[in-house]
Amino acid sequence: MKKKYLFYDFFAGIGGFKLAADQVKSKQFSLKHIGYCEIDPVARQVYDKAHNTANKVQCIDDITKVKTLKNPSGTELVPFDILFGGFPCQSFSNIGYRKGMNDERGQLFYNILDVIEMYSPKFFVLENVQKLSTIKKGDLLSEMSLALEERGKGYHLHVWDLNASDYGLPQKRKRLFFCGVRKDISDKKIIDEPVKIDLNSAEYPTTWHLLEKGNVDERHLIPTKTRETVLYKNPKWQGNVTIDNELARPLTASMSKWHRANQDNYFSLSYIKSNNPKIRPVVDLKTEPIRRITPLEGFRIQGFPDSLAEITNALNISFSSQYRLIGNAVPVTLANKVIKHFLDSYHE
Ligand SMILES: C[S@@+](CC[C@H](N)C(=O)[O-])C[C@H]1O[C@@H](n2cnc3c(N)ncnc32)[C@H](O)[C@@H]1O
């Protein structure tokens, strides 16, 4: 008999985990979406359109409103077997201040713990930035891992440090995954991380493969007065100014701002029009048209289907909001490999 698991999507954003779970195919089990929790109304609007969820599944806008032992008057969640969640990473990110768990947004991790305690899911898969593992010399990660293992009925925990470019996407995006199985479900304590994939066999082996080759909205071109700050090398700045990268730098939620070229993804017309993605053309930084990635390309780099760009355009969502949603998302292809491998390991 095929097992059927109901899953709940926390910190759902535009549904990277939902899509990743929908794409899992197994003879042993099936996954059914039962609810989601997301505080950002724009993200919820996109989510409902992209996943056809409006009034069909439970939707909670704020995890702090969920009924838990500490919050008995909160909204009770419908029963579920699997919890997915990419908890907000601002508090741990290498870009912001690394205040860790003292930052208010870091506290949302405690809300996840409370939900796990109250609803005892059989499995959970959580995602966050890799830099989390360096806070307090790794002590924060140890504390978080222990908290997850001990919560509620107790869990066997696997923590994997993975890069999206090893799992089918042309983006260097390093993420930590926390995969937990309730101790009474299985005795198996150790499983390997998912097997890596050769990017050459992926839908988009390099960023060049997913770049829009025709004209794009001119607001994506680097404005003349901004070029110097964005593109030119300055001895005071750290890092490499290279553009036309075969593998994209990690997409950020603030991509609409003109970051320096060592932090973001810029492409020259020569590269876009070239026919060898492995060769970086010689580019005149003063005159050549150079642009950031478009939202459509951003969705592709994160493993979302092109329909997401159609939806966000149809909803008239601003470029800056689109970039925020894209930059916050979990890479779908990577999350899919993690979920499939993790659940397969407990259904052999
Ligand atoms: C790192 S993003 C996760 C994105 C998601 N995994 C995806 O694929 O789009 C974190 C999300 O948590 C949401 N969030 C922040 N505080 C929240 C809260 N109190 N309750 C529910 N969602 C919250 C943010 O709006 C953001 O969309």
The ligand as an SDF file (V2000), in Angstrom:
LIG
                    3D

 27 29  0  0  0  0  0  0  0  0999 V2000
   13.6450   32.4910    3.4700 C   0  0  0  0  0  0  0  0  0  0  0  0
   12.0080   32.8810    3.0200 S   0  0  0  0  0  0  0  0  0  0  0  0
   11.4020   31.2970    2.5570 C   0  0  0  0  0  0  0  0  0  0  0  0
   10.8850   31.2700    1.1430 C   0  0  0  0  0  0  0  0  0  0  0  0
   10.3230   29.9630    0.6540 C   0  0  0  0  0  0  0  0  0  0  0  0
   11.0840   28.8050    1.0750 N   0  0  0  0  0  0  0  0  0  0  0  0
   10.2100   29.9600   -0.8510 C   0  0  0  0  0  0  0  0  0  0  0  0
   10.6080   28.9950   -1.4930 O   0  0  0  0  0  0  0  0  0  0  0  0
    9.7510   30.9560   -1.4170 O   0  0  0  0  0  0  0  0  0  0  0  0
   11.2380   33.1620    4.5690 C   0  0  0  0  0  0  0  0  0  0  0  0
    9.7800   33.5410    4.4880 C   0  0  0  0  0  0  0  0  0  0  0  0
    9.2460   33.6260    5.8190 O   0  0  0  0  0  0  0  0  0  0  0  0
    8.2500   34.6240    5.8230 C   0  0  0  0  0  0  0  0  0  0  0  0
    8.0000   35.0330    7.2100 N   0  0  0  0  0  0  0  0  0  0  0  0
    8.6990   35.8920    7.9840 C   0  0  0  0  0  0  0  0  0  0  0  0
    8.1470   35.9950    9.2010 N   0  0  0  0  0  0  0  0  0  0  0  0
    7.0800   35.1660    9.2150 C   0  0  0  0  0  0  0  0  0  0  0  0
    6.0990   34.8380   10.2040 C   0  0  0  0  0  0  0  0  0  0  0  0
    6.1200   35.4010   11.4120 N   0  0  0  0  0  0  0  0  0  0  0  0
    5.1400   33.9350    9.8810 N   0  0  0  0  0  0  0  0  0  0  0  0
    5.1050   33.3790    8.6480 C   0  0  0  0  0  0  0  0  0  0  0  0
    5.9870   33.6690    7.6700 N   0  0  0  0  0  0  0  0  0  0  0  0
    6.9770   34.5370    7.9450 C   0  0  0  0  0  0  0  0  0  0  0  0
    8.8540   35.7220    4.9380 C   0  0  0  0  0  0  0  0  0  0  0  0
    7.8500   36.5940    4.4570 O   0  0  0  0  0  0  0  0  0  0  0  0
    9.5230   34.8960    3.8440 C   0  0  0  0  0  0  0  0  0  0  0  0
    8.6720   34.7110    2.7420 O   0  0  0  0  0  0  0  0  0  0  0  0
  1  2  1  0
  2  3  1  0
  2 10  1  0
  3  4  1  0
  4  5  1  0
  5  6  1  0
  5  7  1  0
  7  8  2  0
  7  9  1  0
 10 11  1  0
 11 12  1  0
 11 26  1  0
 12 13  1  0
 13 14  1  0
 13 24  1  0
 14 15  1  0
 14 23  1  0
 15 16  2  0
 16 17  1  0
 17 18  1  0
 17 23  2  0
 18 19  1  0
 18 20  2  0
 20 21  1  0
 21 22  2  0
 22 23  1  0
 24 25  1  0
 24 26  1  0
 26 27  1  0
M  CHG  2   2   1   9  -1
M  END
$$$$
